[in-house]
Amino acid sequence: MVIVVEPLVVLIVACEIGFWVVLGAGLLARYVLRMPRLGAVLLVCTPVVDVVLLVATVFDLRSGGEATSVHGLAAIYLGVSVAFGHSMLRWADQRVAHRFAGGPPPVKPPKHGPAKVRHEWREWGKFAVAWAIACSVMLFLMYVVGTPERTQALWGQMTGMTLVGGIWLVGWPVYHTVTELAKGGLSGRTREKVGDKGE
């Protein structure tokens, strides 16, 4: 039995590996080799991986291919990478700085209280950004293809991502907000800060 792997799937995996390789190289240069400028340049280059994937996805469809779930996966990857990329960089930076540069211990997510509520809304907000980017890219890909019959898979991907967002919304930020309200843990001022994106 011969297993055929689509080139775009290989590229998505390569982009994910490339992201962590560039990130690792940037942190290595910054903290271990003591070359902060080179480290900064490498870290800034991480979005290039997303651009490569987007161009390859558009090119693949422009060549006459049918939009499949793989193209939708590429769009979702782009959205998640953009929305959560900064958080992943900060997560890795804190740990490498603590391990190799005597930095403070990594900040852990709050487990309860108003801080937990703010954290959950902030994380879901990132998902909402990822959803908006991914759906925008998929709509753009539909425009590129130009034939509704060849883009059905993308509609399915958009629906699936929306369902995930709804479950996340109810199961985490809404749940923790209601729980804290029931315990009287959210003051009027705290409620106003629940959706604060600046934290």
C-alpha positions as CSV (number, residue, x, y, z in Angstrom):
1,M,0.0,0.0,0.0
2,V,1.4,3.3,-1.1
3,I,0.7,6.4,1.1
4,V,0.6,9.6,-0.9
5,V,1.3,12.7,1.1
6,E,0.2,16.0,-0.4
7,P,3.0,18.6,-0.9
8,L,1.1,21.2,1.0
9,V,0.9,18.9,4.1
10,V,4.7,18.5,3.9
11,L,5.0,22.3,3.7
12,I,2.8,22.9,6.7
13,V,4.9,20.5,8.8
14,A,8.1,22.1,7.5
15,C,6.8,25.5,8.4
16,E,6.0,24.4,11.9
17,I,9.4,22.9,12.3
18,G,10.9,26.0,10.7
19,F,9.2,28.3,13.2
20,W,10.7,26.4,16.1
21,V,14.1,26.2,14.5
22,V,14.2,29.9,13.8
23,L,12.8,30.6,17.3
24,G,15.4,28.3,18.9
25,A,18.2,29.9,16.9
26,G,17.1,33.4,17.9
27,L,17.0,32.5,21.6
28,L,20.3,30.6,21.4
29,A,22.0,33.7,19.8
30,R,20.4,36.0,22.3
31,Y,21.1,34.2,25.6
32,V,23.8,31.6,25.0
33,L,26.0,33.2,22.4
34,R,25.4,36.7,23.8
35,M,24.6,38.1,20.4
36,P,21.4,40.1,21.0
37,R,21.3,41.8,17.6
38,L,21.5,38.5,15.7
39,G,18.9,37.0,18.1
40,A,16.5,39.9,17.5
41,V,16.9,39.5,13.7
42,L,16.2,35.8,13.8
43,L,13.1,36.3,16.0
44,V,11.8,39.0,13.7
45,C,12.1,36.5,10.8
46,T,9.6,34.0,12.3
47,P,6.7,35.6,10.4
48,V,8.5,34.8,7.1
49,V,7.4,31.2,7.6
50,D,3.8,32.3,7.5
51,V,4.3,34.3,4.3
52,V,5.9,31.3,2.6
53,L,3.0,29.1,3.5
54,L,0.4,31.6,2.3
55,V,2.2,32.1,-1.0
56,A,2.5,28.4,-1.5
57,T,-1.2,27.8,-0.7
58,V,-2.4,30.5,-3.2
59,F,0.0,29.2,-5.9
60,D,-1.3,25.6,-5.4
61,L,-4.9,26.8,-6.0
62,R,-4.0,29.1,-8.8
63,S,-2.6,26.1,-10.6
64,G,-6.0,24.7,-10.9
65,G,-6.3,22.5,-7.9
66,E,-9.4,21.9,-5.8
67,A,-9.6,23.5,-2.4
68,T,-9.4,20.7,0.1
69,S,-9.2,20.4,3.9
70,V,-5.5,20.8,3.6
71,H,-5.8,24.3,2.3
72,G,-8.2,25.1,5.1
73,L,-5.6,23.6,7.5
74,A,-3.0,25.9,6.1
75,A,-5.3,28.9,6.7
76,I,-6.0,27.8,10.3
77,Y,-2.2,27.4,10.8
78,L,-1.7,30.9,9.6
79,G,-4.4,32.3,11.9
80,V,-3.1,30.5,14.9
81,S,0.5,31.4,14.2
82,V,-0.3,35.1,13.9
83,A,-2.7,35.2,16.9
84,F,-0.6,33.0,19.3
85,G,2.9,33.6,17.9
86,H,3.7,36.4,20.2
87,S,2.6,34.4,23.2
88,M,4.7,31.4,22.1
89,L,7.7,33.7,21.7
90,R,7.2,35.1,25.1
91,W,6.7,31.7,26.6
92,A,10.0,30.4,25.1
93,D,11.9,33.6,25.9
94,Q,11.0,33.5,29.6
95,R,12.2,29.9,30.0
96,V,15.5,30.4,28.1
97,A,16.2,33.7,29.9
98,H,15.6,32.0,33.2
99,R,17.7,29.0,32.3
100,F,20.7,30.7,30.7
101,A,20.6,34.4,31.7
102,G,19.5,34.3,35.3
103,G,16.1,35.8,34.5
104,P,13.1,35.5,36.8
105,P,11.1,32.3,36.9
106,P,8.5,32.0,34.0
107,V,5.2,33.5,34.8
108,K,2.5,30.8,35.4
109,P,-1.1,31.3,34.4
110,P,-3.4,32.1,37.3
111,K,-5.5,29.2,38.6
112,H,-8.4,31.0,40.1
113,G,-9.9,34.4,41.0
114,P,-10.5,37.5,38.8
115,A,-7.0,37.0,37.3
116,K,-8.0,33.6,36.0
117,V,-11.1,35.1,34.4
118,R,-9.1,37.8,32.7
119,H,-6.6,35.2,31.5
120,E,-9.3,33.0,30.0
121,W,-11.0,35.9,28.2
122,R,-7.6,37.0,26.9
123,E,-6.7,33.5,25.6
124,W,-10.1,33.2,23.9
125,G,-9.6,36.6,22.4
126,K,-6.5,35.3,20.7
127,F,-8.5,32.5,19.3
128,A,-11.1,35.0,18.0
129,V,-8.3,36.8,16.2
130,A,-7.0,33.4,14.8
131,W,-10.6,32.6,13.7
132,A,-10.9,35.9,11.9
133,I,-7.6,35.6,10.1
134,A,-8.2,32.0,9.1
135,C,-11.7,32.6,7.8
136,S,-10.5,35.7,5.9
137,V,-7.7,33.6,4.3
138,M,-10.2,30.9,3.4
139,L,-12.6,33.4,1.9
140,F,-9.7,34.8,-0.1
141,L,-8.8,31.3,-1.3
142,M,-12.5,30.8,-2.4
143,Y,-12.1,34.0,-4.4
144,V,-8.9,32.7,-5.9
145,V,-10.6,29.4,-6.9
146,G,-13.7,31.2,-8.2
147,T,-15.8,28.0,-8.4
148,P,-18.1,27.2,-5.4
149,E,-18.1,23.5,-6.2
150,R,-14.3,23.4,-5.6
151,T,-14.4,25.1,-2.3
152,Q,-16.9,23.1,-0.2
153,A,-14.1,21.8,2.0
154,L,-13.2,25.3,3.1
155,W,-16.8,26.0,4.3
156,G,-16.5,22.8,6.4
157,Q,-13.3,24.0,7.9
158,M,-14.8,27.4,8.8
159,T,-17.8,25.7,10.4
160,G,-15.5,23.4,12.4
161,M,-13.4,26.2,13.7
162,T,-16.5,28.2,14.6
163,L,-17.7,25.2,16.6
164,V,-14.4,24.9,18.5
165,G,-14.6,28.6,19.3
166,G,-18.1,28.3,20.7
167,I,-17.1,25.4,22.9
168,W,-14.1,27.2,24.1
169,L,-16.1,30.3,24.8
170,V,-18.7,28.5,26.9
171,G,-16.4,26.0,28.6
172,W,-13.7,28.4,29.7
173,P,-14.2,32.2,29.8
174,V,-17.9,32.1,30.3
175,Y,-17.7,29.2,32.8
176,H,-15.0,30.9,34.9
177,T,-16.8,34.2,34.8
178,V,-20.1,32.7,36.0
179,T,-18.2,30.8,38.7
180,E,-16.5,33.9,40.0
181,L,-19.7,35.9,39.9
182,A,-21.4,33.1,41.9
183,K,-18.7,33.3,44.5
184,G,-18.9,37.1,44.6
185,G,-15.3,37.2,43.4
186,L,-15.8,39.9,40.7
187,S,-16.2,43.5,41.8
188,G,-17.8,46.0,39.5
189,R,-14.3,47.4,38.5
190,T,-13.0,43.9,37.9
191,R,-15.9,43.0,35.6
192,E,-14.9,46.0,33.4
193,K,-11.4,44.6,33.1
194,V,-12.4,41.1,32.2
195,G,-12.0,41.7,28.5
196,D,-8.9,43.9,29.0
197,K,-6.5,42.9,26.2
198,G,-3.7,45.0,27.5
199,E,-2.7,42.4,30.1
